[in-house]
């Protein structure tokens, strides 16, 4: 496979272009998924057990007629292709995830930026910081009114051109977050988020996160908005790790074409994408520590499904630890 161009934008979640279709999606076979994961025999035993494709990692399901893979033809990215891609690896000079608030935020329909920062740090096992907010002028970033909603939108591609001017020297990447709805081109309805992998910047919007929550009390509303925002934040940051959309398992890195599809996506990475993340982060990546930190976050937020899933992964690691200890004990010479 030729080396991918990281000058291309990655569309995270987008309104459809009328008439856009793709060739019918063919679900990957078990052999295809195994090839995508690659040979894990040289990984440490504790990581290998967390990469086993068991019932916690269901294969990707066939898309519905308006879903992402029905509209976008994607070949997938194996682990081998990922490590040869020359993507943005973390290093000692670039090791901080920055979040830039763009414009004004309302506490009624936007998530806590501090919780987003905390979640990103736990998920990627990197330091994460919030930058001072940038307030664009009224006419900055080519504003328009959406022809369907009549709501104000700003142009995502112009934001991506602006963001490198705000990129700190120690930034692994910079994510701008905004309450303004986004559009990526005049012919598009909207986009939830976009990233430029070559410049390590991305942007996503909270504008549509309250959709489908009419009548919910404030606590339930805030919980669902935070859940959606965390999912999009780590999906987008995953792209800036060079990880392309996953077509092998039900995975956080699956593409989504609309909010209902995004809501169905899991909050976690599949074995293929988790292995890519470990390679990207490099030394110091401890998958068990990561799952413990994520479980703590899920417990605090009351995310019972994510907590149960993560605790199952920790149970696998604990079971292996006990087996290793038992084997080591049995190999010790008997006391005289």
N, C-alpha and C positions, 0 to 999 in steps of 0.2 A: 504494500500500500504506500503511495507517495506520502511524504511528510505533509501534514495538514497545514493550511495557512492560518496562522493565528491573527492575521489582519482582519479576518472575517468576523462580523458580529454574530453573537449567539442570541437568538430570540428565545426568551424564557417562556412566556405565556402570551398569546397574542390573539386578537380578533382576526377572523379569517378574511382572506381575500376572496371575493365572490368567484366561484367556479374553480378554485384551487383543489386539485386532487392529486393523489399519488398512486403508484402501483400497489395492488393489494399486499398487505403486510403478511409475511410468512413467519409464523411463530418459530423461534429457534429450537432446535432439537437439544436433548441432553448433551450430545457430543459437541454441538456448537457452543453451548454454554461452558462446557469444560475447556474447550479451546480458548474461549474468551478469558477465563480465569487463569489459564496457564498452569505450569508445573509449580506446585506449592511445596514440594518435598524439601526445599532448602529453607523454607520459612521456619521460625521457631515453633515448637509444638503448641504453645499456648495460642499463637495466632492461627495456626492451621486449624485448630478445632473451631475457631470462630469463623472460618471461611467455608466450612462444610455446608454444601447447599441442601439443607434439610427442610422440614416443613415450615420453618420460619422465613424461608426465601422462596415464595411461590413464583413460578415462571410468569413472565409478562402475559397478560390476557390479550386477546384480539381486540383491536380498537373498534369503537362504535363509529357510525358514519360521519360524525362531526368531531371525532377525537383527533389528537395530534398525528398519530401515525397513519390515519386515513387521509390526512392532508399534506403530510411531509414525509418524503422518502428518506430514511436514514439507515446507513449500512451498519451502524454500531462501531464500537471502538474496543478492541481487545486490550488486555493488559500489556501484551507485547507491543502493540501499536502505540499505546500510551507512553511507555518508557522510551520509545524511539522518536517521540514527537517533538522533543525539545521544549516542553511546556514550562510553565512558570513554577520552578521548584522553590521551596522555602530555603533560605540560607541565613547566615549570621548577620548579613547586612539588610535583608528584606524579610522581616519576621513579625510584622504587626498588621492586623486587619483594622482598617480605619472605616468608621461610619460617619458620613457627612449628612446632617439634616439639611434639606433643601426647602426653603420657604417656611411657612407657618404650620404649626401642628395643633390639632384640637384634641384635648384629652378624651372627648366623647367618642371619637371614631378612629383613633390611632393607638398603636401599642406603645408600651413603655420602651423607650430607646435603651434604657439601662438593661432591661431584660433581654433585648435583642443582642446587646453587646455581650452580656453574660453567656447567652446561648451560643453565640458564634465562637467564643473563646473555648467553651467546653467541647463543642462539636469538632472544631479543627485543631484543638490542642495548641493554640497560639494565643498570644496576647491580643486583645481587641480594645480599641479606644474610640471614643466619640469626639469628633472635631467640633469646634464652634459652628453654629448654623450659618449657612450662606443664604442671604435674602435677595433673590433676583429681582430686577426691576419688572414692572408690569408688562413690558414688551419683550423681555429677554426670552430666549429659547422658542421663538416663533409661536406664540400662543394662537389657538383657534378654538372655536366652539364645535364640539362633536355633533355631526349631523343627526345622529340617532338620539343622543341624550341631551343635547344642547348644553352640556357641561364644558367648562374650560379645560383645555388640554395643552401640554407643552411638548416640544419635539425632542424625543429621547436621543436622537443622533447628535443634536447640537449640545446636549448636556454631556455626552461622552467626549465631545471635542473640548469642552471646558474643563472637565475634571482633572486631566493631567496637570493643570496649573496649580491644583490643590494637593498634589500627591506628595506626602512627606518622604524624606529620604529613606527612612526605615520601613516604608510601607511594603507589605507583601501585596496588598491590593487596597483599593478604596471603593466603598459602596456608598452611593448617594441614595437617600430615601426621601420621598416627597409625598405630600398629600394631594398634589396635582395629578390628574389623569395624564397618561402618556400616549403619544402616537409615534410610530417609527418612520412613517412616510405618508404623504398626502392620500394615497390610495388605501391605507389601512384604517381600520376602525379604531383599534387601541392596542397597546402592548402593556403587560404588567411590568416587564423588566427587560433590560438589555445589558450586554457586557461587551467590552472590547478586550480580547485576551492579550493582544500585543502591548497595550498600554496599561493593563492591570486595573482598569476602572469599570464600574458598572453602575446602573441606576435601576431602582424599582419603586413602584407607587403603591400606597395604601388606599388609593381613592375608592377602589371597588370592593374592599374587604368586608364591608358591612352588608353586602348583597345577600339576600336570602335570610336575613336575620331580623326581619320586621317583627315587632312584638316581643322580642327577647328582652329580658331585664338587663340592667346595665352590667351586672356581673357576668352573665352568660355572653353578652355581646363582647365585652372586653376579652374574655377567655378565648372566644372563637377568632377574634381579630388577631390576638397574639399568636394563636396556633397557626393561622394562615401566614402571618408575617414571618415567623421563625422558619417555616418551611420554605418560603420563597427566598429568604435571606441566605440560607445555607445552600439551596439549589444554585442560586446565582454565584455565590462564592465558590461552590464546587466547579462551576464553569471556569472561573478564573484560576483554578488549580489545573486547568487544561483538560478536565474530565468532560467529555461530550455526553450527549443524551444516551441513556442506557436503553437497550432494546432486548435485554436478556431476561431480566427479572422485574417483578413489581418493585420499584426502587424510587428513592427520592429524586434521582436524576432522570427519571422518565420525563419526556416532554408533555406539556399540557396545553390544550387549545382553548380551554374555557374553565371557569371557576369550579364547576361541578367535577370536572375531570381532575383538577388539581387537588380538590378536597379528598378524592379517593386515593391519591398517592400516599405511600407510607412516609413516615418521618425519618426513615432510616435508609442506609446504603445497603445494597446487595453485596455479595462476596466480591464480585468483579470490581465494583467501584470502591469498596472499602480497601481492597488491596492497592488500588491506584492512590487513594488518599494516604495510606501509610508510606508509599514510595515518595509521594510529593513532600510530606512533612519531614521524612528522613529520621535521623537519629533522635532518640528521645520519645518517639511515638510509642505509647503504651496503650494497646487496645483495651486492656482490662481497666486501667485507670480511667480511660475515656468513657467507657460504659458506666463506671461508678459515678462519675461526675454528671453524665447525662441522666442517670436514674435519679440522682438527687434533684436535678432541675424538674424532671417530670413529676416527681413526688410533690414538690412544692407547688407546682401549677395544677395539680389534680388531673394530669394526663394519664388516665389509668391504662389505656391501651398501649401507649408507648412505654410506660413503666413496666407493664407485664412482659412485653417483648424484650426489653433490655435486661430485666431480671433473669429471663431464660438464658440469655447469652452469658451472663455472669455465672449462672448455675453450671453451664457447660465448662467454663473456665475453672470453676471451683472443683468440679468433679475430676477434671484432668489433674489439677494440682494434688488432690488427695491420692490419685492413682500413682503419680510420680513419687510422692512422699512414701507411699506404702512400698513401692518397688525399691526405693532407696533403703528403706528400713530392712526389708527382707534380704538385701544383698550384703548387709553389714555382718561381719563375723560374729558368731555366737560368743557370749561371755563365758569364760571358763569358771 
